[in-house]
């Protein structure tokens, strides 16, 4: 699915518990000797540094051994799903996101990630529903509207695609990808003048688009 991406810097961070703020060893010598909260925190650290295989092992152990509240468990499932998705293990990621949605129904990032996977599976109606939910939960997030624009384009509704790319741009005026995506939609409508203007803006903001 074209250009549906998340910007990790914009993702909402949840605090698991105050205890999770304590620094812990990154790779434990023995998981069996670790407190579940320590395992969870180590999993977050591993995920943030891009060591997704270790993160998954740590989240697995924490989830198996810890008695977490629903929101805490939901965050662990979401984070493990993000790690699976980063490794391309999308079916397991999807399973974790489904479980996380049940526990964190008001957390927009779960819907964004799940929508991306549905899009990659060409399940565009499901992707659309997840991105719509994310946009309602966090209407100030341009990512949701950019993703919606991509889905509407895939579904053949170019006008709605352009509208949502425009909403993303209004929320973030330097959003190069949204300009680039809207330019592509204008090409499909054979609106050459607006397409060129958006391509020029995208290239100005992100010169690598000149090579596309």
C-alpha positions in Angstrom: 0.0 0.0 0.0 1.6 3.3 -1.1 3.0 5.7 1.4 1.2 4.7 4.5 3.7 5.4 7.2 3.9 6.3 10.8 6.2 8.9 12.3 7.4 7.3 15.6 8.3 10.8 17.0 4.6 11.6 17.0 3.3 8.5 18.7 1.6 8.9 22.0 3.6 7.4 24.9 1.8 5.7 27.8 3.4 5.3 31.2 3.1 1.7 32.3 3.6 2.5 36.0 5.8 4.8 38.1 8.0 1.8 38.8 8.8 1.4 35.1 10.7 4.7 35.1 13.5 3.0 37.0 16.5 2.1 34.8 17.1 -1.6 34.3 19.6 -3.8 32.7 19.0 -4.0 28.9 19.5 -7.7 28.4 18.9 -9.8 31.6 21.1 -12.8 32.3 18.0 -14.8 33.2 14.4 -13.8 32.6 13.3 -16.1 35.4 15.0 -13.9 37.9 13.4 -10.7 36.7 10.3 -8.9 38.0 7.6 -8.6 35.3 7.8 -4.8 35.6 11.5 -4.9 34.9 11.0 -7.2 32.0 8.4 -4.9 30.5 10.6 -1.8 30.9 13.5 -3.7 29.3 11.2 -4.6 26.5 10.3 -0.9 25.9 14.0 0.0 25.9 14.9 -2.8 23.4 12.0 -1.7 21.1 13.1 1.9 21.2 16.6 1.0 20.2 15.3 -1.2 17.4 16.2 -4.6 18.9 12.8 -6.0 18.2 13.6 -9.7 18.6 14.8 -9.1 22.2 11.8 -6.8 22.8 9.4 -9.5 21.8 11.1 -12.1 24.1 10.9 -9.6 27.0 7.3 -8.7 26.3 6.4 -12.4 26.0 7.9 -13.2 29.4 6.3 -10.1 31.1 2.9 -11.0 29.8 3.2 -14.6 30.8 4.3 -13.8 34.4 2.8 -10.5 35.2 -0.6 -9.7 36.6 -1.1 -6.4 34.8 -4.1 -4.1 34.8 -6.0 -4.0 31.5 -4.5 -0.7 30.3 -1.0 -1.9 31.2 -1.5 -5.3 29.4 -2.9 -3.5 26.4 0.2 -1.3 26.2 2.4 -4.4 26.3 0.4 -6.1 23.6 0.5 -2.9 21.5 4.3 -2.6 21.9 4.8 -6.3 21.1 2.6 -5.8 18.0 4.7 -2.8 16.9 7.8 -5.0 17.3 6.3 -7.8 15.2 5.2 -5.3 12.6 8.8 -3.9 12.4 10.1 -7.5 11.7 7.4 -8.1 9.0 5.6 -10.6 11.1 2.2 -9.1 10.4 -0.2 -11.8 11.3 1.1 -11.9 14.9 1.2 -8.1 14.9 -2.4 -8.0 13.8 -3.4 -10.5 16.6 -1.7 -8.3 19.2 -3.3 -5.1 17.9 -6.7 -6.8 18.0 -6.2 -7.7 21.6 -4.8 -4.3 22.4 -7.9 -2.6 20.9 -10.1 -4.5 23.2 -8.1 -3.3 26.2 -7.3 0.2 24.9 -10.3 1.3 22.8 -9.4 5.0 23.1 -5.7 4.7 22.0 -5.5 6.0 18.5 -2.1 4.5 17.6 -3.4 1.0 17.8 -5.9 1.7 15.1 -3.2 3.5 13.0 -0.9 0.5 13.1 -3.7 -2.0 12.5 -5.0 0.1 9.6 -1.5 0.0 8.0 -1.5 -3.8 8.2 -5.0 -4.0 6.7 -3.9 -1.7 3.9 -0.9 -4.0 3.2 -3.3 -6.9 3.0 -5.4 -4.9 0.5 -8.3 -4.9 3.1 -9.0 -1.2 2.3 -12.5 -1.1 3.9 -11.0 -2.3 7.2 -8.1 0.0 6.9 -10.5 2.9 6.3 -12.5 2.1 9.4 -9.4 2.0 11.6 -8.0 5.3 10.2 -11.5 6.9 10.7 -11.5 5.8 14.3 -7.9 7.1 14.8 -8.9 10.4 13.3 -11.9 10.7 15.6 -9.8 9.8 18.7 -7.1 12.3 17.7 -8.4 14.8 15.3 -5.3 16.9 15.5 -3.0 14.1 14.1 -2.2 14.6 10.4 -1.0 11.0 10.1 -4.5 9.7 10.4 -5.8 11.9 7.6 -2.8 11.2 5.3 -3.5 7.5 5.8 -7.1 8.0 5.1 -6.3 9.8 1.9 -4.2 6.9 0.7 -7.0 4.4 1.4 -9.6 6.6 -0.3 -7.4 6.7 -3.3 -7.1 2.9 -3.3 -10.9 2.7 -3.2 -11.2 5.0 -6.1 -12.6 8.0 -4.3 -10.1 10.6 -5.5 -12.1 13.6 -4.2 -12.1 12.2 -0.6 -8.5 11.4 -1.0 -7.6 15.0 -1.9 -9.8 16.3 0.9 -8.0 14.2 3.5 -4.5 15.0 2.2 -5.6 18.6 2.5 -6.7 18.2 6.1 -3.3 16.6 6.9 -1.6 19.6 5.3 -3.7 22.1 7.2 -2.7 20.3 10.5 1.0 20.2 9.5 2.0 22.7 6.9 5.4 21.1 6.3 4.1 17.6 5.8 6.0 16.7 2.6 4.5 13.3 2.2 0.9 14.6 2.2 1.8 17.2 -0.5 3.4 14.4 -2.6 0.4 12.1 -2.1 -2.1 14.9 -3.0 0.0 15.6 -6.1 -0.5 12.0 -7.2 -4.2 12.3 -6.6 -4.4 15.4 -8.7 -2.6 13.5 -11.5 -5.3 10.9 -11.4 -7.8 13.8 -11.8 -5.7 15.2 -14.6 -5.4 18.4 -12.8 -1.8 19.1 -13.9 -1.4 22.6 -12.5 -2.3 21.6 -9.0 -0.3 18.4 -9.2 2.8 20.3 -10.2 2.3 22.9 -7.4 2.1 20.1 -4.9 5.1 18.2 -6.3 7.1 21.4 -6.2 6.1 21.9 -2.5 6.9 18.3 -1.6 10.4 18.5 -3.2 11.0 21.9 -1.5 10.3 20.3 1.9 12.0 17.0 1.1 14.4 17.0 -1.8 14.5 13.2 -2.1 11.1 13.4 -3.7 12.7 14.9 -6.8 14.1 11.4 -7.5 10.6 9.7 -7.4 
